[in-house]
């Protein structure tokens, strides 16, 4: 199985993708950050979704926000069942390739990213991982709209 994974990784071009537009970059670095919606992991060929981040928000059970600054720093705050985990560090963005470097210098990525200004969404993809995020301000607006009483 590991030979297959290596073969797939070798087949992926290492060239940088297309740069983000100024609108996409501004949205990517929005001060409010991005709310985690879906986290999928294709482990050993079996697609799994994280039970907290399955595309249906569970704000009382779990939530996650990822913030990117123009100074190439990131912060990630994840709360699952009242346990909060904060991760900070730096990131590099080259074209559409994103890599994280946490407090210990551990590299995570590169992810291929896509920013959709119309849908206010951000996706991060690696061969084994797919993450969908929504602009935090849009996520809050959507949640508030669902709570508003019908007239």
N, C-alpha and C positions, 0 to 999 in steps of 0.2 A: 504494500500500500504506500509506503514512504517513497518508493521509486516513482509511483504515479503522481504523487503530490509534487515531487521534484520536477518531473517532466512538465506538469502544468505550469509551475512557476517559471521554468526556463522558457516556455512558449510565450509568456507574457512579455510584450516589448517593454524595455526599460526607458523608453523615450518619454519626455515630459509631454503632457497633454496640453490642450489649449488653455491659455491664460484666462482668468476670470475677467469679465467686463468690470468697469468701475462700479456699476450698479450691483453686480453680484458680489464684488469684494466688499463694498460698503455694507451690504446685507450680511455677508459672512461674518463681518466684524461688528455686528450690531451689539451695543452695550448690554442689552437685555439677554442676549444669548439665544440658545436653541434648546427646546424641550425634546427629550427623548420620546419617541413614539413607538418604534419597533426596533428590536435587536434580534437578529437571526444569526445562527451559527450552523454552518454546514460541517459538522464534526463527523469524520469517518464516512462521509457520503450521505448522512442522515440529516435532513434539515430540521432544526429545532428553533423555537422562538422562546425568548425569555418570558416567563409567565407574567412579569410585571410590565414588560414593554412589548405587548402583543398587538399593538395597534388600537387598543381600546383603553383610554386613560383610566388609571386607578389612583387618583391623586391622594386618597386617604391611606393607601397602602404603600405606594412607591411613586417616586418622581425623580427626574434627573435633568439638570441643566448644564450645558456646555457653552462656555464663553470664550471667544477669541478676541484679543486686543490687537490694535494696529502695531504694537510693539512686539509682536510675535510671541505673546504669552497666552496661555490658556488656563482656565480653571474649570473643573468638572465637580459638580456636587450631586451625589446620588443619595437618595433616602429610600430605604427599603425597610418596611415594618419598624419605623421610628429609629432606625440605625442610620446615621449619616456618615458618608465617606467623602472626603474632599481630596482631590488630586490636582496638583498644579505643576506647571512646567512651561516649556517653550514649544513652539511648533515651527516647522518649515513648510512653506507652500511654494511649490514650483509647478507652474501651469495648473493642472488639476490634480496634482499629487501632494498629499498632506501626510506629514510624519510628526508624531508627538515625541517629546523627550520629557519624561517626568522628573520629579525632584531628585531622583537617584541617577538621572541620565539614561534611563532605560528607554530604548526606542520602541515605538509602537507604530507600525505602518511600513511602507506608505499605503495610504488609502487613496483610491480614486474618488474624487468628490464631484458632486453636481449641485449647483445652487439654482433653484427655480424661483425667480422673483415673483412670478404670477401665483404660484401655489404657496409661496413663502416656505419652501422646503429645502432641506439639505440632506443629501445622501452620502454616506461613506461606504465604500466597497473595497474589500480585499477578496481573494479567491475563497476564503472560508467564512467571511463575515459580511453582513449587510446591516447597516444602521440607517434608520430614517428619523429625521428630526424636523420639528416645525419651529419657525421663528417664535420665540417665547411670547412676544406681544400678541401674535396671532392666536397662539394656543390659549392665552388668557381670555382674549376676546371671544373665541369660540366657546370656551367653558362658560363664560358669563351669559352669552346668548342662549345657551341650552338651559341655564337656570332661570332666565327671565320668564315671568308668568305670561301666559298667552292672554291677549285681550280680546 
